[in-house]
Amino acid sequence: MSVSKFKVSYPAATQLALLANAEKAALKRLFSSTEIEQPGTTKPISDGRFVSRLGSKRVLWRRQSDDSQPEILSIVDHSFAQA
């Protein structure tokens, strides 16, 4: 999987590696389309970070500037994200 559309933090790299191939493809699609900007998909949280839905997973990411690539910080199961 090419990560040219986004960066992956060191802790998220293991989480990314554990995703099923279908989830990796969905993640790549999410960051390469305007879907990531939709309010039903992505919600801003504190400190310039965002949470996006990816099936049963939630992706925590940030963009340090408008022209920079997003950086994935963490990928967690939806049930863990609610706890």
C-alpha positions, -999 to 999 in steps of 0.1 A, spaced: 0 0 0 14 34 -9 14 60 18 19 88 -6 -15 103 3 -8 104 41 20 99 66 18 73 94 32 79 129 54 52 144 27 39 168 1 38 141 23 18 117 17 -14 137 -21 -7 138 -20 -1 100 -2 -34 94 -29 -53 113 -57 -40 92 -73 -63 67 -65 -56 30 -101 -43 25 -96 -19 54 -63 -7 40 -79 -1 7 -107 18 24 -82 39 43 -64 48 11 -97 58 -6 -107 79 24 -75 100 23 -75 103 -15 -111 116 -19 -132 144 -6 -151 119 16 -126 128 44 -141 164 44 -177 152 49 -191 159 84 -206 124 86 -172 109 81 -148 133 99 -152 153 131 -126 178 144 -114 174 180 -90 195 201 -55 205 190 -61 204 153 -68 167 153 -96 148 136 -114 115 139 -127 98 108 -149 68 105 -135 38 87 -161 10 90 -159 -3 125 -126 16 131 -119 52 140 -88 69 126 -72 97 146 -52 120 124 -38 156 121 -27 180 94 -1 204 106 -9 229 78 -34 232 50 -9 221 23 7 192 42 -2 155 41 -24 142 69 -6 121 95 -24 91 109 -18 90 147 -39 60 157 -64 35 144 -87 20 170 -118 -1 170 -151 18 174 -159 2 207 -125 12 221 -130 48 209 -163 51 228 -148 39 261 
